[in-house]
């Protein structure tokens, strides 16, 4: 059987659509997990956990952590330039 170029193209495009859908699902899952992590980090700070320890356990940068804290209305010192 001879494959028509349009059939090969259609199959390739279906693969693109499937990969894009899988990526979208993974990104949605990741966004939900990050949201959970943010809420947990803020809750830990609110009960007095050390911010350095929160950052270490959350495995995020200081900038990310303090962005979350600011968004939650927690006190954050202004950054200092050395």
PDB file of N, CA, C and O in Angstrom:
ATOM      1  N   UNK A   1       0.833  -1.180   0.000  1.00  0.00           N
ATOM      2  CA  UNK A   1       0.000   0.000   0.000  1.00  0.00           C
ATOM      3  C   UNK A   1       0.878   1.243   0.000  1.00  0.00           C
ATOM      4  O   UNK A   1       1.850   1.331   0.750  1.00  0.00           O
ATOM      5  N   UNK A   2       0.537   2.169  -0.821  1.00  0.00           N
ATOM      6  CA  UNK A   2       1.278   3.423  -0.946  1.00  0.00           C
ATOM      7  C   UNK A   2       0.619   4.463  -0.041  1.00  0.00           C
ATOM      8  O   UNK A   2      -0.590   4.685  -0.089  1.00  0.00           O
ATOM      9  N   UNK A   3       1.457   5.090   0.784  1.00  0.00           N
ATOM     10  CA  UNK A   3       0.912   6.119   1.667  1.00  0.00           C
ATOM     11  C   UNK A   3       0.902   7.457   0.939  1.00  0.00           C
ATOM     12  O   UNK A   3       1.884   7.846   0.305  1.00  0.00           O
ATOM     13  N   UNK A   4      -0.199   8.135   1.039  1.00  0.00           N
ATOM     14  CA  UNK A   4      -0.358   9.450   0.420  1.00  0.00           C
ATOM     15  C   UNK A   4       0.282  10.483   1.352  1.00  0.00           C
ATOM     16  O   UNK A   4       0.112  10.397   2.568  1.00  0.00           O
ATOM     17  N   UNK A   5       1.018  11.464   0.798  1.00  0.00           N
ATOM     18  CA  UNK A   5       1.678  12.463   1.644  1.00  0.00           C
ATOM     19  C   UNK A   5       0.715  13.139   2.622  1.00  0.00           C
ATOM     20  O   UNK A   5       1.096  13.422   3.758  1.00  0.00           O
ATOM     21  N   UNK A   6      -0.490  13.393   2.213  1.00  0.00           N
ATOM     22  CA  UNK A   6      -1.465  14.043   3.094  1.00  0.00           C
ATOM     23  C   UNK A   6      -1.780  13.186   4.314  1.00  0.00           C
ATOM     24  O   UNK A   6      -2.034  13.705   5.401  1.00  0.00           O
ATOM     25  N   UNK A   7      -1.761  11.837   4.116  1.00  0.00           N
ATOM     26  CA  UNK A   7      -2.008  10.944   5.249  1.00  0.00           C
ATOM     27  C   UNK A   7      -0.864  11.021   6.260  1.00  0.00           C
ATOM     28  O   UNK A   7      -1.095  11.044   7.468  1.00  0.00           O
ATOM     29  N   UNK A   8       0.364  11.061   5.759  1.00  0.00           N
ATOM     30  CA  UNK A   8       1.531  11.190   6.636  1.00  0.00           C
ATOM     31  C   UNK A   8       1.491  12.525   7.367  1.00  0.00           C
ATOM     32  O   UNK A   8       1.802  12.597   8.556  1.00  0.00           O
ATOM     33  N   UNK A   9       1.109  13.576   6.657  1.00  0.00           N
ATOM     34  CA  UNK A   9       1.017  14.899   7.281  1.00  0.00           C
ATOM     35  C   UNK A   9      -0.064  14.914   8.363  1.00  0.00           C
ATOM     36  O   UNK A   9       0.136  15.461   9.447  1.00  0.00           O
ATOM     37  N   UNK A  10      -1.211  14.307   8.052  1.00  0.00           N
ATOM     38  CA  UNK A  10      -2.298  14.257   9.021  1.00  0.00           C
ATOM     39  C   UNK A  10      -1.880  13.486  10.266  1.00  0.00           C
ATOM     40  O   UNK A  10      -2.198  13.894  11.382  1.00  0.00           O
ATOM     41  N   UNK A  11      -1.174  12.383  10.086  1.00  0.00           N
ATOM     42  CA  UNK A  11      -0.706  11.597  11.228  1.00  0.00           C
ATOM     43  C   UNK A  11       0.279  12.411  12.067  1.00  0.00           C
ATOM     44  O   UNK A  11       0.227  12.391  13.297  1.00  0.00           O
ATOM     45  N   UNK A  12       1.171  13.121  11.391  1.00  0.00           N
ATOM     46  CA  UNK A  12       2.141  13.950  12.110  1.00  0.00           C
ATOM     47  C   UNK A  12       1.439  15.067  12.876  1.00  0.00           C
ATOM     48  O   UNK A  12       1.817  15.379  14.006  1.00  0.00           O
ATOM     49  N   UNK A  13       0.438  15.659  12.277  1.00  0.00           N
ATOM     50  CA  UNK A  13      -0.300  16.733  12.942  1.00  0.00           C
ATOM     51  C   UNK A  13      -1.104  16.199  14.127  1.00  0.00           C
ATOM     52  O   UNK A  13      -1.239  16.887  15.139  1.00  0.00           O
ATOM     53  N   UNK A  14      -1.635  14.989  14.015  1.00  0.00           N
ATOM     54  CA  UNK A  14      -2.322  14.381  15.154  1.00  0.00           C
ATOM     55  C   UNK A  14      -1.347  14.169  16.313  1.00  0.00           C
ATOM     56  O   UNK A  14      -1.704  14.352  17.477  1.00  0.00           O
ATOM     57  N   UNK A  15      -0.121  13.784  15.985  1.00  0.00           N
ATOM     58  CA  UNK A  15       0.897  13.613  17.025  1.00  0.00           C
ATOM     59  C   UNK A  15       1.217  14.949  17.693  1.00  0.00           C
ATOM     60  O   UNK A  15       1.431  15.002  18.904  1.00  0.00           O
ATOM     61  N   UNK A  16       1.250  16.021  16.915  1.00  0.00           N
ATOM     62  CA  UNK A  16       1.486  17.356  17.477  1.00  0.00           C
ATOM     63  C   UNK A  16       0.353  17.721  18.429  1.00  0.00           C
ATOM     64  O   UNK A  16       0.598  18.208  19.532  1.00  0.00           O
ATOM     65  N   UNK A  17      -0.876  17.488  18.007  1.00  0.00           N
ATOM     66  CA  UNK A  17      -2.041  17.795  18.844  1.00  0.00           C
ATOM     67  C   UNK A  17      -1.986  16.987  20.140  1.00  0.00           C
ATOM     68  O   UNK A  17      -2.244  17.532  21.214  1.00  0.00           O
ATOM     69  N   UNK A  18      -1.659  15.713  20.058  1.00  0.00           N
ATOM     70  CA  UNK A  18      -1.582  14.863  21.249  1.00  0.00           C
ATOM     71  C   UNK A  18      -0.487  15.351  22.200  1.00  0.00           C
ATOM     72  O   UNK A  18      -0.693  15.403  23.412  1.00  0.00           O
ATOM     73  N   UNK A  19       0.664  15.704  21.655  1.00  0.00           N
ATOM     74  CA  UNK A  19       1.762  16.189  22.489  1.00  0.00           C
ATOM     75  C   UNK A  19       1.402  17.517  23.154  1.00  0.00           C
ATOM     76  O   UNK A  19       1.731  17.740  24.319  1.00  0.00           O
ATOM     77  N   UNK A  20       0.731  18.388  22.419  1.00  0.00           N
ATOM     78  CA  UNK A  20       0.316  19.676  22.986  1.00  0.00           C
ATOM     79  C   UNK A  20      -0.699  19.467  24.104  1.00  0.00           C
ATOM     80  O   UNK A  20      -0.642  20.147  25.129  1.00  0.00           O
ATOM     81  N   UNK A  21      -1.609  18.550  23.917  1.00  0.00           N
ATOM     82  CA  UNK A  21      -2.604  18.261  24.951  1.00  0.00           C
ATOM     83  C   UNK A  21      -1.937  17.696  26.208  1.00  0.00           C
ATOM     84  O   UNK A  21      -2.302  18.057  27.327  1.00  0.00           O
ATOM     85  N   UNK A  22      -0.970  16.819  26.015  1.00  0.00           N
ATOM     86  CA  UNK A  22      -0.244  16.251  27.157  1.00  0.00           C
ATOM     87  C   UNK A  22       0.533  17.346  27.894  1.00  0.00           C
ATOM     88  O   UNK A  22       0.575  17.366  29.124  1.00  0.00           O
ATOM     89  N   UNK A  23       1.144  18.248  27.134  1.00  0.00           N
ATOM     90  CA  UNK A  23       1.864  19.364  27.749  1.00  0.00           C
ATOM     91  C   UNK A  23       0.913  20.252  28.551  1.00  0.00           C
ATOM     92  O   UNK A  23       1.226  20.642  29.675  1.00  0.00           O
ATOM     93  N   UNK A  24      -0.244  20.571  27.976  1.00  0.00           N
ATOM     94  CA  UNK A  24      -1.222  21.412  28.662  1.00  0.00           C
ATOM     95  C   UNK A  24      -1.670  20.776  29.974  1.00  0.00           C
ATOM     96  O   UNK A  24      -1.816  21.457  30.989  1.00  0.00           O
ATOM     97  N   UNK A  25      -1.886  19.463  29.939  1.00  0.00           N
ATOM     98  CA  UNK A  25      -2.287  18.741  31.144  1.00  0.00           C
ATOM     99  C   UNK A  25      -1.185  18.796  32.201  1.00  0.00           C
ATOM    100  O   UNK A  25      -1.459  19.006  33.382  1.00  0.00           O
ATOM    101  N   UNK A  26       0.049  18.607  31.774  1.00  0.00           N
ATOM    102  CA  UNK A  26       1.178  18.647  32.705  1.00  0.00           C
ATOM    103  C   UNK A  26       1.338  20.046  33.304  1.00  0.00           C
ATOM    104  O   UNK A  26       1.604  20.182  34.498  1.00  0.00           O
ATOM    105  N   UNK A  27       1.177  21.071  32.489  1.00  0.00           N
ATOM    106  CA  UNK A  27       1.303  22.441  32.986  1.00  0.00           C
ATOM    107  C   UNK A  27       0.196  22.760  33.992  1.00  0.00           C
ATOM    108  O   UNK A  27       0.448  23.416  35.003  1.00  0.00           O
ATOM    109  N   UNK A  28      -1.012  22.306  33.724  1.00  0.00           N
ATOM    110  CA  UNK A  28      -2.122  22.532  34.656  1.00  0.00           C
ATOM    111  C   UNK A  28      -1.853  21.822  35.979  1.00  0.00           C
ATOM    112  O   UNK A  28      -2.101  22.374  37.050  1.00  0.00           O
ATOM    113  N   UNK A  29      -1.347  20.605  35.896  1.00  0.00           N
ATOM    114  CA  UNK A  29      -1.013  19.842  37.103  1.00  0.00           C
ATOM    115  C   UNK A  29       0.078  20.572  37.887  1.00  0.00           C
ATOM    116  O   UNK A  29      -0.021  20.708  39.107  1.00  0.00           O
ATOM    117  N   UNK A  30       1.107  21.037  37.198  1.00  0.00           N
ATOM    118  CA  UNK A  30       2.207  21.748  37.849  1.00  0.00           C
ATOM    119  C   UNK A  30       1.715  23.036  38.504  1.00  0.00           C
ATOM    120  O   UNK A  30       2.102  23.344  39.631  1.00  0.00           O
ATOM    121  N   UNK A  31       0.875  23.781  37.815  1.00  0.00           N
ATOM    122  CA  UNK A  31       0.348  25.029  38.376  1.00  0.00           C
ATOM    123  C   UNK A  31      -0.418  24.760  39.668  1.00  0.00           C
ATOM    124  O   UNK A  31      -0.313  25.527  40.625  1.00  0.00           O
ATOM    125  N   UNK A  32      -1.180  23.684  39.695  1.00  0.00           N
ATOM    126  CA  UNK A  32      -1.933  23.333  40.903  1.00  0.00           C
ATOM    127  C   UNK A  32      -0.988  22.966  42.046  1.00  0.00           C
ATOM    128  O   UNK A  32      -1.222  23.355  43.190  1.00  0.00           O
ATOM    129  N   UNK A  33       0.074  22.223  41.746  1.00  0.00           N
ATOM    130  CA  UNK A  33       1.029  21.844  42.788  1.00  0.00           C
ATOM    131  C   UNK A  33       1.777  23.067  43.313  1.00  0.00           C
ATOM    132  O   UNK A  33       2.013  23.171  44.516  1.00  0.00           O
ATOM    133  N   UNK A  34       2.152  23.988  42.434  1.00  0.00           N
ATOM    134  CA  UNK A  34       2.847  25.203  42.864  1.00  0.00           C
ATOM    135  C   UNK A  34       1.932  26.034  43.757  1.00  0.00           C
ATOM    136  O   UNK A  34       2.383  26.603  44.752  1.00  0.00           O
ATOM    137  N   UNK A  35       0.665  26.105  43.409  1.00  0.00           N
ATOM    138  CA  UNK A  35      -0.302  26.831  44.227  1.00  0.00           C
ATOM    139  C   UNK A  35      -0.400  26.207  45.622  1.00  0.00           C
ATOM    140  O   UNK A  35      -0.457  26.923  46.621  1.00  0.00           O
ATOM    141  N   UNK A  36      -0.419  24.896  45.685  1.00  0.00           N
ATOM    142  CA  UNK A  36      -0.434  24.194  46.976  1.00  0.00           C
ATOM    143  C   UNK A  36       0.829  24.497  47.780  1.00  0.00           C
ATOM    144  O   UNK A  36       0.764  24.719  48.989  1.00  0.00           O
ATOM    145  N   UNK A  37       1.969  24.503  47.108  1.00  0.00           N
ATOM    146  CA  UNK A  37       3.239  24.792  47.767  1.00  0.00           C
ATOM    147  C   UNK A  37       3.245  26.216  48.306  1.00  0.00           C
ATOM    148  O   UNK A  37       3.681  26.457  49.432  1.00  0.00           O
ATOM    149  N   UNK A  38       2.765  27.152  47.506  1.00  0.00           N
ATOM    150  CA  UNK A  38       2.701  28.547  47.943  1.00  0.00           C
ATOM    151  C   UNK A  38       1.837  28.676  49.201  1.00  0.00           C
ATOM    152  O   UNK A  38       2.236  29.324  50.168  1.00  0.00           O
ATOM    153  N   UNK A  39       0.661  28.061  49.186  1.00  0.00           N
ATOM    154  CA  UNK A  39      -0.231  28.133  50.338  1.00  0.00           C
ATOM    155  C   UNK A  39       0.417  27.510  51.579  1.00  0.00           C
ATOM    156  O   UNK A  39       0.296  28.042  52.682  1.00  0.00           O
ATOM    157  N   UNK A  40       1.095  26.400  51.392  1.00  0.00           N
ATOM    158  CA  UNK A  40       1.754  25.732  52.518  1.00  0.00           C
ATOM    159  C   UNK A  40       2.892  26.589  53.071  1.00  0.00           C
ATOM    160  O   UNK A  40       3.070  26.674  54.286  1.00  0.00           O
ATOM    161  N   UNK A  41       3.659  27.221  52.189  1.00  0.00           N
ATOM    162  CA  UNK A  41       4.768  28.075  52.627  1.00  0.00           C
ATOM    163  C   UNK A  41       4.246  29.281  53.398  1.00  0.00           C
ATOM    164  O   UNK A  41       4.801  29.645  54.435  1.00  0.00           O
ATOM    165  N   UNK A  42       3.196  29.890  52.904  1.00  0.00           N
ATOM    166  CA  UNK A  42       2.603  31.044  53.591  1.00  0.00           C
ATOM    167  C   UNK A  42       2.059  30.615  54.951  1.00  0.00           C
ATOM    168  O   UNK A  42       2.258  31.312  55.946  1.00  0.00           O
ATOM    169  N   UNK A  43       1.381  29.488  54.998  1.00  0.00           N
ATOM    170  CA  UNK A  43       0.836  28.999  56.268  1.00  0.00           C
ATOM    171  C   UNK A  43       1.950  28.737  57.273  1.00  0.00           C
ATOM    172  O   UNK A  43       1.803  29.035  58.458  1.00  0.00           O
ATOM    173  N   UNK A  44       3.053  28.183  56.807  1.00  0.00           N
ATOM    174  CA  UNK A  44       4.187  27.924  57.699  1.00  0.00           C
ATOM    175  C   UNK A  44       4.751  29.230  58.254  1.00  0.00           C
ATOM    176  O   UNK A  44       5.079  29.317  59.437  1.00  0.00           O
ATOM    177  N   UNK A  45       4.860  30.233  57.405  1.00  0.00           N
ATOM    178  CA  UNK A  45       5.363  31.537  57.861  1.00  0.00           C
ATOM    179  C   UNK A  45       4.399  32.170  58.866  1.00  0.00           C
ATOM    180  O   UNK A  45       4.823  32.791  59.841  1.00  0.00           O
ATOM    181  N   UNK A  46       3.123  32.007  58.622  1.00  0.00           N
ATOM    182  CA  UNK A  46       2.120  32.599  59.516  1.00  0.00           C
ATOM    183  C   UNK A  46       2.153  32.011  60.922  1.00  0.00           C
ATOM    184  O   UNK A  46       1.784  32.683  61.885  1.00  0.00           O
ATOM    185  N   UNK A  47       2.592  30.764  61.046  1.00  0.00           N
ATOM    186  CA  UNK A  47       2.676  30.154  62.384  1.00  0.00           C
ATOM    187  C   UNK A  47       4.076  30.273  62.974  1.00  0.00           C
ATOM    188  O   UNK A  47       4.364  29.683  64.016  1.00  0.00           O
ATOM    189  N   UNK A  48       4.951  31.039  62.307  1.00  0.00           N
ATOM    190  CA  UNK A  48       6.251  31.353  62.882  1.00  0.00           C
ATOM    191  C   UNK A  48       7.418  30.499  62.453  1.00  0.00           C
ATOM    192  O   UNK A  48       8.494  30.607  63.041  1.00  0.00           O
ATOM    193  N   UNK A  49       7.251  29.657  61.456  1.00  0.00           N
ATOM    194  CA  UNK A  49       8.391  28.855  60.984  1.00  0.00           C
ATOM    195  C   UNK A  49       9.453  29.778  60.402  1.00  0.00           C
ATOM    196  O   UNK A  49       9.140  30.825  59.835  1.00  0.00           O
ATOM    197  N   UNK A  50      10.700  29.384  60.548  1.00  0.00           N
ATOM    198  CA  UNK A  50      11.812  30.183  60.029  1.00  0.00           C
ATOM    199  C   UNK A  50      11.731  30.254  58.505  1.00  0.00           C
ATOM    200  O   UNK A  50      11.571  29.237  57.829  1.00  0.00           O
ATOM    201  N   UNK A  51      11.842  31.447  57.990  1.00  0.00           N
ATOM    202  CA  UNK A  51      11.695  31.641  56.547  1.00  0.00           C
ATOM    203  C   UNK A  51      12.792  30.935  55.757  1.00  0.00           C
ATOM    204  O   UNK A  51      12.542  30.425  54.665  1.00  0.00           O
ATOM    205  N   UNK A  52      13.987  30.905  56.297  1.00  0.00           N
ATOM    206  CA  UNK A  52      15.069  30.194  55.614  1.00  0.00           C
ATOM    207  C   UNK A  52      14.746  28.709  55.504  1.00  0.00           C
ATOM    208  O   UNK A  52      14.984  28.084  54.470  1.00  0.00           O
ATOM    209  N   UNK A  53      14.205  28.160  56.575  1.00  0.00           N
ATOM    210  CA  UNK A  53      13.852  26.722  56.565  1.00  0.00           C
ATOM    211  C   UNK A  53      12.703  26.462  55.591  1.00  0.00           C
ATOM    212  O   UNK A  53      12.703  25.450  54.890  1.00  0.00           O
ATOM    213  N   UNK A  54      11.735  27.361  55.546  1.00  0.00           N
ATOM    214  CA  UNK A  54      10.633  27.219  54.590  1.00  0.00           C
ATOM    215  C   UNK A  54      11.192  27.191  53.176  1.00  0.00           C
ATOM    216  O   UNK A  54      10.822  26.339  52.369  1.00  0.00           O
ATOM    217  N   UNK A  55      12.085  28.127  52.885  1.00  0.00           N
ATOM    218  CA  UNK A  55      12.671  28.206  51.539  1.00  0.00           C
ATOM    219  C   UNK A  55      13.445  26.940  51.202  1.00  0.00           C
ATOM    220  O   UNK A  55      13.345  26.426  50.088  1.00  0.00           O
ATOM    221  N   UNK A  56      14.205  26.442  52.147  1.00  0.00           N
ATOM    222  CA  UNK A  56      14.979  25.225  51.905  1.00  0.00           C
ATOM    223  C   UNK A  56      14.071  24.037  51.613  1.00  0.00           C
ATOM    224  O   UNK A  56      14.293  23.293  50.658  1.00  0.00           O
ATOM    225  N   UNK A  57      13.056  23.871  52.438  1.00  0.00           N
ATOM    226  CA  UNK A  57      12.167  22.727  52.274  1.00  0.00           C
ATOM    227  C   UNK A  57      11.295  22.845  51.024  1.00  0.00           C
ATOM    228  O   UNK A  57      10.974  21.843  50.385  1.00  0.00           O
ATOM    229  N   UNK A  58      10.919  24.066  50.686  1.00  0.00           N
ATOM    230  CA  UNK A  58      10.100  24.285  49.482  1.00  0.00           C
ATOM    231  C   UNK A  58      10.939  24.193  48.214  1.00  0.00           C
ATOM    232  O   UNK A  58      10.407  24.020  47.117  1.00  0.00           O
ATOM    233  N   UNK A  59      12.261  24.310  48.375  1.00  0.00           N
ATOM    234  CA  UNK A  59      13.185  24.272  47.240  1.00  0.00           C
ATOM    235  C   UNK A  59      12.856  25.347  46.203  1.00  0.00           C
ATOM    236  O   UNK A  59      12.768  25.083  45.004  1.00  0.00           O
ATOM    237  N   UNK A  60      12.679  26.576  46.715  1.00  0.00           N
ATOM    238  CA  UNK A  60      12.429  27.722  45.841  1.00  0.00           C
ATOM    239  C   UNK A  60      13.439  28.811  46.173  1.00  0.00           C
ATOM    240  O   UNK A  60      14.091  28.777  47.217  1.00  0.00           O
ATOM    241  N   UNK A  61      13.557  29.769  45.275  1.00  0.00           N
ATOM    242  CA  UNK A  61      14.467  30.878  45.503  1.00  0.00           C
ATOM    243  C   UNK A  61      13.887  31.836  46.540  1.00  0.00           C
ATOM    244  O   UNK A  61      12.684  31.831  46.800  1.00  0.00           O
ATOM    245  N   UNK A  62      14.744  32.643  47.118  1.00  0.00           N
ATOM    246  CA  UNK A  62      14.287  33.662  48.058  1.00  0.00           C
ATOM    247  C   UNK A  62      13.306  34.603  47.377  1.00  0.00           C
ATOM    248  O   UNK A  62      12.293  34.987  47.960  1.00  0.00           O
ATOM    249  N   UNK A  63      13.613  34.968  46.147  1.00  0.00           N
ATOM    250  CA  UNK A  63      12.740  35.888  45.414  1.00  0.00           C
ATOM    251  C   UNK A  63      11.330  35.301  45.282  1.00  0.00           C
ATOM    252  O   UNK A  63      10.346  36.003  45.514  1.00  0.00           O
ATOM    253  N   UNK A  64      11.230  34.034  44.915  1.00  0.00           N
ATOM    254  CA  UNK A  64       9.916  33.388  44.787  1.00  0.00           C
ATOM    255  C   UNK A  64       9.202  33.373  46.127  1.00  0.00           C
ATOM    256  O   UNK A  64       8.027  33.731  46.209  1.00  0.00           O
ATOM    257  N   UNK A  65       9.895  32.964  47.170  1.00  0.00           N
ATOM    258  CA  UNK A  65       9.287  32.866  48.488  1.00  0.00           C
ATOM    259  C   UNK A  65       8.760  34.220  48.952  1.00  0.00           C
ATOM    260  O   UNK A  65       7.626  34.323  49.418  1.00  0.00           O
ATOM    261  N   UNK A  66       9.587  35.260  48.823  1.00  0.00           N
ATOM    262  CA  UNK A  66       9.169  36.569  49.303  1.00  0.00           C
ATOM    263  C   UNK A  66       8.095  37.191  48.411  1.00  0.00           C
ATOM    264  O   UNK A  66       7.314  38.022  48.875  1.00  0.00           O
ATOM    265  N   UNK A  67       8.049  36.807  47.169  1.00  0.00           N
ATOM    266  CA  UNK A  67       6.945  37.233  46.299  1.00  0.00           C
ATOM    267  C   UNK A  67       5.643  36.635  46.809  1.00  0.00           C
ATOM    268  O   UNK A  67       4.621  37.319  46.863  1.00  0.00           O
ATOM    269  N   UNK A  68       5.676  35.369  47.181  1.00  0.00           N
ATOM    270  CA  UNK A  68       4.496  34.718  47.748  1.00  0.00           C
ATOM    271  C   UNK A  68       4.079  35.403  49.047  1.00  0.00           C
ATOM    272  O   UNK A  68       2.894  35.652  49.270  1.00  0.00           O
ATOM    273  N   UNK A  69       5.062  35.708  49.906  1.00  0.00           N
ATOM    274  CA  UNK A  69       4.755  36.340  51.185  1.00  0.00           C
ATOM    275  C   UNK A  69       4.125  37.715  50.976  1.00  0.00           C
ATOM    276  O   UNK A  69       3.146  38.064  51.636  1.00  0.00           O
ATOM    277  N   UNK A  70       4.690  38.489  50.059  1.00  0.00           N
ATOM    278  CA  UNK A  70       4.125  39.811  49.770  1.00  0.00           C
ATOM    279  C   UNK A  70       2.689  39.695  49.270  1.00  0.00           C
ATOM    280  O   UNK A  70       1.817  40.457  49.686  1.00  0.00           O
ATOM    281  N   UNK A  71       2.450  38.750  48.387  1.00  0.00           N
ATOM    282  CA  UNK A  71       1.110  38.555  47.839  1.00  0.00           C
ATOM    283  C   UNK A  71       0.115  38.178  48.923  1.00  0.00           C
ATOM    284  O   UNK A  71      -1.070  38.495  48.825  1.00  0.00           O
ATOM    285  N   UNK A  72       0.603  37.495  49.965  1.00  0.00           N
ATOM    286  CA  UNK A  72      -0.259  37.076  51.061  1.00  0.00           C
ATOM    287  C   UNK A  72      -0.402  38.150  52.136  1.00  0.00           C
ATOM    288  O   UNK A  72      -1.146  37.979  53.102  1.00  0.00           O
ATOM    289  N   UNK A  73       0.317  39.258  51.960  1.00  0.00           N
ATOM    290  CA  UNK A  73       0.220  40.345  52.924  1.00  0.00           C
ATOM    291  C   UNK A  73       1.131  40.201  54.125  1.00  0.00           C
ATOM    292  O   UNK A  73       0.948  40.896  55.125  1.00  0.00           O
ATOM    293  N   UNK A  74       2.106  39.316  54.048  1.00  0.00           N
ATOM    294  CA  UNK A  74       3.063  39.161  55.144  1.00  0.00           C
ATOM    295  C   UNK A  74       4.128  40.250  55.045  1.00  0.00           C
ATOM    296  O   UNK A  74       4.423  40.757  53.962  1.00  0.00           O
ATOM    297  N   UNK A  75       4.695  40.598  56.198  1.00  0.00           N
ATOM    298  CA  UNK A  75       5.758  41.605  56.207  1.00  0.00           C
ATOM    299  C   UNK A  75       7.007  41.060  55.530  1.00  0.00           C
ATOM    300  O   UNK A  75       7.444  39.941  55.800  1.00  0.00           O
ATOM    301  N   UNK A  76       7.566  41.870  54.650  1.00  0.00           N
ATOM    302  CA  UNK A  76       8.793  41.511  53.941  1.00  0.00           C
ATOM    303  C   UNK A  76       9.695  42.744  53.958  1.00  0.00           C
ATOM    304  O   UNK A  76       9.282  43.832  53.557  1.00  0.00           O
ATOM    305  N   UNK A  77      10.911  42.564  54.418  1.00  0.00           N
ATOM    306  CA  UNK A  77      11.868  43.681  54.430  1.00  0.00           C
ATOM    307  C   UNK A  77      12.226  44.049  52.993  1.00  0.00           C
ATOM    308  O   UNK A  77      12.273  43.187  52.116  1.00  0.00           O
ATOM    309  N   UNK A  78      12.477  45.322  52.762  1.00  0.00           N
ATOM    310  CA  UNK A  78      12.948  45.701  51.420  1.00  0.00           C
ATOM    311  C   UNK A  78      14.335  45.109  51.182  1.00  0.00           C
ATOM    312  O   UNK A  78      15.123  44.952  52.115  1.00  0.00           O
ATOM    313  N   UNK A  79      14.619  44.786  49.935  1.00  0.00           N
ATOM    314  CA  UNK A  79      15.929  44.222  49.619  1.00  0.00           C
ATOM    315  C   UNK A  79      16.987  45.309  49.750  1.00  0.00           C
ATOM    316  O   UNK A  79      16.720  46.494  49.555  1.00  0.00           O
ATOM    317  N   UNK A  80      18.188  44.873  50.084  1.00  0.00           N
ATOM    318  CA  UNK A  80      19.307  45.807  50.210  1.00  0.00           C
ATOM    319  C   UNK A  80      20.328  45.486  49.149  1.00  0.00           C
ATOM    320  O   UNK A  80      20.589  44.320  48.853  1.00  0.00           O
ATOM    321  N   UNK A  81      20.900  46.510  48.583  1.00  0.00           N
ATOM    322  CA  UNK A  81      21.958  46.346  47.588  1.00  0.00           C
ATOM    323  C   UNK A  81      23.297  46.477  48.298  1.00  0.00           C
ATOM    324  O   UNK A  81      23.499  47.405  49.082  1.00  0.00           O
ATOM    325  N   UNK A  82      24.203  45.561  48.030  1.00  0.00           N
ATOM    326  CA  UNK A  82      25.528  45.594  48.671  1.00  0.00           C
ATOM    327  C   UNK A  82      26.502  46.316  47.807  1.00  0.00           C
ATOM    328  O   UNK A  82      27.670  46.450  48.172  1.00  0.00           O
TER     329      UNK A  82
END
